[in-house]
Amino acid sequence: MTTTLLRGGTVVTAEGEARADVLCVGETIAAVGPNLDTPVGARVIDAGGAFVLPGGIDPHTHMNLPFMGTVTSEDFFTGTSAAAAGGTTTIIDFVIPDPKERILDAYRKWRGWAERAASDYSFHVAITWWDETVHADMGTLCRELGVNSFKHFMAYKNAIMADDELLVNSFTRARELGALCTVHAENGELVYRLQKEIFERGIHGPEGHPLARPPAVEGEAANRAIRIAEVLGVPLYVVHTSCIESLQAIARARSEGQRVFGEVLAQHLLIDDSVYRNPDWDAAAHYVMSPPFRSKEHQDALWRGLQAGTLQTTATDHCCFCTPQKRAGLEDFRKIPNGTGGVEDRMAVLWHHGVRTGRLTRSEFVAATSTNAAKIFNLAPRKGTIQPGADADLVVWDPNATRTISAKTHHQKIDFNIYEGMVVVGGPAVTLSRGRVLWSDGALHTVQGTGKYIDRPCFPAYWESQRLRNEGRAPSAVQRTLPTP
């Protein structure tokens, strides 16, 4: 059993910061405090002049994903390794069953792929069709297999799109189980119609992609999902919020007391829609993802939403397709595989453009990159904090480390980087996952298969209290268990 002492740093959590050492025994944190004694034989990591942060949690990734006729270039080993190079130690990926595929079969398939992971992982499970087997399998996933969140794609017509009937069925079942519903909010019918019209007008290149997915398409779907969740009395998590219309729908619901959470991607905070107008087809296609990048006023609004707490988490939707894969849509933007990378860069770009600019405090940064996701998805207090008994997922963060982001030097398995040429100040000097050093001295030390699957229990007591409130009765002794980030 390895004992590690992080000496001389400033520990930063979502609650505050203080000068403290951190002692890790085996896979867990044993003590946090000033001037801790060094156990005999302990490995000592000098954190002087640096911050010690909880390992990052990316709640939205797609490793090894079969999608749009191809498979993402990033697998669970390469993806979690790249994440560790950027300070992220836990990912929540997505099981996405094919239409009519048993969701338990899909779950087992993804678990097999993920056995290669170098750091810890968990899964959301997408509901892409409905019958009584789906109803039953959701129960098995929740009660026996540690899945507490289900994803619903409101886009991708004729593939994995969830219509209103499916949403109602799945949301109702999630309420019974105490699980959390998540949605990709885009009106799939409108996207399908707009794609057809734009293509028929002669717009075939990547510039057609954002035209077919305007902000109103996202805003309508977000509001519809929120109102369905309101009627059914189930909490909702809206992934990759990219525009003012969705942000307003989330803010309105939260102001009315509805339990709605919002996620924003780091890239939607920093990249605008001008990338689609690049005359170089490959360069423009690299940025094709859904929802697409928006104009700058949406970026400003998203930053304000993150600062105000309307948006609680930051993610990447890490979904890598290399240039030859993107070229499947060379004659038709509708066939360009949707997805960009970023799992390695999320924390650095948010630190540089958030903390260093004064938009976020260091504690707010920790909340947005780790703690809030741990609370919402029931990983806390095992993940997302620095306290005795928690997993020793830690990052020694050097606030002065300077790096120019580039595909030539990144560790992601993709041949371009959406932040190419961006200079960031601040980054991980050392990354530990359950006490194991994954990144130090500018090099990876990851080992295939050392990551663990993390159970995430459901919240049945909280959901029951919500049901009682909806019926106009006090929850009496029912314990509310869902934390509020």
HELIX and SHEET records of a PDB file:
HELIX    1   1 PHE A   76  ALA A   85  1                                  10    
HELIX    2   2 ILE A  103  ALA A  114  1                                  12    
HELIX    3   3 GLU A  132  GLU A  144  1                                  13    
HELIX    4   4 ASP A  164  LEU A  177  1                                  14    
HELIX    5   5 GLY A  188  GLU A  200  1                                  13    
HELIX    6   6 GLY A  208  LEU A  211  1                                   4    
HELIX    7   7 PRO A  215  LEU A  232  1                                  18    
HELIX    8   8 ILE A  244  SER A  255  1                                  12    
HELIX    9   9 ALA A  266  LEU A  270  1                                   5    
HELIX   10  10 ASP A  273  ARG A  277  5                                   5    
HELIX   11  11 TRP A  281  ALA A  285  1                                   5    
HELIX   12  12 LYS A  296  ALA A  308  1                                  13    
HELIX   13  13 THR A  323  LYS A  326  1                                   4    
HELIX   14  14 ARG A  327  GLY A  329  5                                   3    
HELIX   15  15 PHE A  333  LYS A  335  5                                   3    
HELIX   16  16 ARG A  346  LEU A  350  1                                   5    
HELIX   17  17 TRP A  351  VAL A  355  3                                   5    
HELIX   18  18 ARG A  362  VAL A  366  1                                   5    
HELIX   19  19 ALA A  367  THR A  371  3                                   5    
HELIX   20  20 ASN A  372  ILE A  376  1                                   5    
HELIX   21  21 PRO A  460  ASN A  470  1                                  11    
SHEET    1   A 4 THR A  28  GLY A  33  0                                        
SHEET    2   A 4 ASP A  21  VAL A  25 -1                                        
SHEET    3   A 4 THR A   3  ARG A   7 -1                                        
SHEET    4   A 4 ARG A  43  ASP A  46  1                                        
SHEET    1   B 7 GLU A  17  ARG A  19  0                                        
SHEET    2   B 7 THR A  10  VAL A  12 -1                                        
SHEET    3   B 7 PHE A  51  PRO A  54  1                                        
SHEET    4   B 7 LEU A 394  THR A 404 -1                                        
SHEET    5   B 7 VAL A 423  SER A 433 -1                                        
SHEET    6   B 7 ARG A 436  SER A 440 -1                                        
SHEET    7   B 7 ALA A 443  LEU A 444 -1                                        
SHEET    1   C 8 GLY A  56  THR A  61  0                                        
SHEET    2   C 8 THR A  88  VAL A  95  1                                        
SHEET    3   C 8 ASP A 120  ALA A 126  1                                        
SHEET    4   C 8 SER A 149  PHE A 153  1                                        
SHEET    5   C 8 LEU A 180  HIS A 184  1                                        
SHEET    6   C 8 LEU A 236  VAL A 238  1                                        
SHEET    7   C 8 VAL A 260  LEU A 265  1                                        
SHEET    8   C 8 THR A 313  ALA A 315  1                                        
SHEET    1   D 2 PRO A  66  PHE A  67  0                                        
SHEET    2   D 2 THR A  70  VAL A  71 -1                                        
END                                                                             
